[in-house]
Amino acid sequence: MASILSPIPFTMWAIDIMRILPTSTKQAKYYIITIEYMTKCVEVKPLSVITKEEAEKFFLEQIISRFEITKVCVSDNGTQFVGNKFGKFLHHFGVQQKFSSVAHPQGNGAVEANNKIIFQGIKKRLGEAKGRWEEELPWVLWTYRTTPRSFTRETPFRLTCGTNALVPVDAGLKSYRMKVYNVEINKFGLRANVDLLEEEREAAHQMNVKYLLQATQHFDSSMKKRSFGIGDFALREVAASMPTKQGKFHRNSEGPYKVI
């Protein structure tokens, strides 16, 4: 098992496209998602169609324009990301494009894991109203951004903005933070938070390294060696034999093949 880490914030983003719930009330069928490897910051946009142009527009508006020109973009071998058009778009900004699959061991598990988190969050909020997932998406993202991640023990919001988010419960219940609010003291506190941000990011990075090391050891310890003999049947990973033919709705393996 191998994972990607980025100790400098906003230099490495993973990007993916996910088809989730039925067509929304605004005719969206998919969403495009990016996650920043260091802070775990996530950006998502619903889409009605999947095209290279939509992928370029999303990356320009949500990543480059809001944060900075990143150094690396990691994606799978989806048709929206493979080819000269999206590659030329990234190259224009000096962004290195990397691909992830079984055949490329650096992996893209971060974006897949967050896909699951967002997907489950939407399902919990919707109940039977499946077509309203697009309206519920901002609340799911807010919950994700203001919840400490097990990888870093910090919230993505804090690692991105340098301070804790003011959540609705703080405003509704008049928390201590709201009661003692003072404009000048708040400005001083925000400046102090910025001064400490690099130290907090470094601590979060070390925690991330430790977490992934433990996860790797656990994964490797659960792997069982298996041997095949002549006459046995086996399946072959599509991602290893034909990386460009894989996809979310394609089979993960082909065969069976007979060992001779």
N, C-alpha and C positions, 0 to 999 in steps of 0.2 A: 504494500500500500504506500502511495506517495502523495503528498499534498503540496500545494503552492502557498507560499507566504510572501508578503510584501511588507517589509519593515518601515517603508516610507509611505505615508498616506497619500491616496489619490493617484498613485502611479500605475496601478494594475487593477483592471476591471474585468469581470466575467460577464458575458452577455448570452442570453438564451431566449427562446420563444416558446411559450407554453399554451397549448389549447386546453381550456378548462371546462367550465360549465356551459349549459346551453346558451344560445344567442341572447345577449343582454337586451334590455329595453332600448338601448342606443345602438343595437345591431353589432356589437362587438362579439367576436368569437374567440379571440386570442388575447394574450398579453405578452409584451416584451419586457424582460427584466434584466437589470444589471446589478451586480454586487461588487463593492470595493473590498479588496482582500484584507486590508489592514483594519479599517474601522467597522467593517461589516455593514456599511451604509448601503441601502437598497433603493433603487428607483424603478418604478413600474409604470407602464402605459398600456391601456386597452387598445386593441386593434380590431378592425373589421376585416382587413385583408393583410396578408403577409407578403411583403415585397422588399427588395433590396433598398428601394427608396425610403420606405418607412424605417428600416433599420438605420440608415444613414441619418435621417432627420431626427430620430430619437437620440442617437449617440451625440449628435451635434448640440441639440437643445438641452438634454438632460445631464450630460456629462461635461463636454468641453465648455459650453457656455456658462454652466453653473459652478463648476469646480476648477478645472484647469485642463490643459492638454496633457492627457495621460501618456504613459510610456508604453504600456502593453495592454492589448485587448485579447482576452481568451474566449473562444467560442467552440461549439461543436462543429460538425461538418454539415450543418444545415445549408440548404441551397441559398438562403438569404445571406450567408456569410462566406460561402465558398465561391470563388470566381474573381475576376479582375475588378469588377465594379466596386464592391465593398472594400476590397484590398487596396485599390487606388485611392479611395476616399480616406482610409486610415493613413496610407503612405503620405498623402498630401499634408497631413498634420504631424508627420513624423512618428506615428504610432505603429509599434510592432505588432503584427497579428500572429497569434498562436492558436493551434487547434488542440482539442482534447478528445480523447476516445480511449477505448481499450488499447488501441495500437499506439497511443501517445500517453505514457505513464504519468505525466504531470497531473492529469486529472482535472475535472471541472466540478468536483463534488460540492463546492461552496454554493454555486448557483442552484444546483439540483436540490440541496438540502433546504435552501430558502424557498424554492418552489413549493416544497412540501408544507413548510410552515404557513405560507400565504394561502395555499390551497385549503389546508385544514381550517385556517382562520375564517376564510370566506364561508365554508360549509357550515361552521358552527353558528355564524351570524344569520345565515339565510333561512334555515328551516326549509319550508316548502317553496319559498319564493326564489327559485333558482335563477330566474331571469334578471334579478336585481343585483347580481354579483358586482357589476361595475360601480353601482352606487355605494356598495359596502366596502369596496376596495380601499378608499382613503382611510377608513377607520381601522382596517386591518393593518395597513402600513404604519399608521400612527402607533398602534399597539406594539408592533415589531420594533419601531425605532426608539421607543421609550421603555423597553424591557431589557434588562441586562442579559447579554448573551453568555452562554456557558463557556465559549471560547476565550472571552476576554474579561469577564466579570464586570463589564461596563456596558452602558447602553450605546448603540450606534449614534444616537443624537449627541451624547456627551463627547464621544471621540471625534465627532465631526465638527460640532459647534463650540465645544470647550466648556459647556455648562449643562446643568440638568434642565430638562424641559419642564415647563409649567403645565401640568396635566389638568384635565377638567375637574378632578376631585379637589385639587388645591384651590381652584377658584370657587367651586360650589360650596365647600365646607369652611372657607376662610381659614386656611391653614396658617401656621405660624409664619411661614414664608411670605404670605400675603399680608398678614397683619402688621409686620414690621417693615414693610416695603418703604424705601426712601429713594428718591431719584438719584441723589448724589452718592449715597452709599452703594446703590446698585451699580452705578458706573464704575466705582472703585472695585467692587467685587468682580465684575466682568473682566476688568483689566487684570486682576490678580489671577482669575481662572485661565486667561490666555497665557500668562507667564508660566503657569504650571501644566499647560496642556501637553507640551512635548514630553515632560516627565511621565504624565499619565498614559500617553500613547506608548511610550517605551515599556512601561509596566504591563500594559495590555498586550503588547506584542510578545513579551516574555511569557505571559500567561497563555497566550495562543500557542506558542511553540511547545510549552509543557503539555497542554491539552492534546495537541496533535500527536506528540510523541507517545502519550499514553494510549491514544486511539489506535495508532499504528501498531503498537505492541499487542494490544488486544486483538486487532484484526489478524495480525500475523500468527498469533498463538492459536487462533480458531481455524486456520487453514489446515486442511488434511491432504496429505500426499496421496495421489491415486494413480495407479499404473494400469495400462491397457495391454492386453495380449492379443495375439493373432486370432482373428475371428470375432473380437469384441466390436460393439457398435459405439460410436461417439458422435457428439454434436460439435460443430465448429462455430466460433464467434463470428458473426457477420462483420462486426467492427474491426476485427483483426484481418479478415480476408478481403473485405470490400468496404473500407471506411466511409466512402462517399455514398453508399447505398443505405446507410442506417438512418433511423429516425424514430420519433416517439411512438409511431403507430406501425413500425415495421418489426418483424421478428428479430429477436436478439441473436438467434442461432440458426444454422442451416444443417441439413442432414436428415436422418443419421448416415454416417459413413462407416464402412466396415474396415477394420484394421487388417491389412494383409502383409 
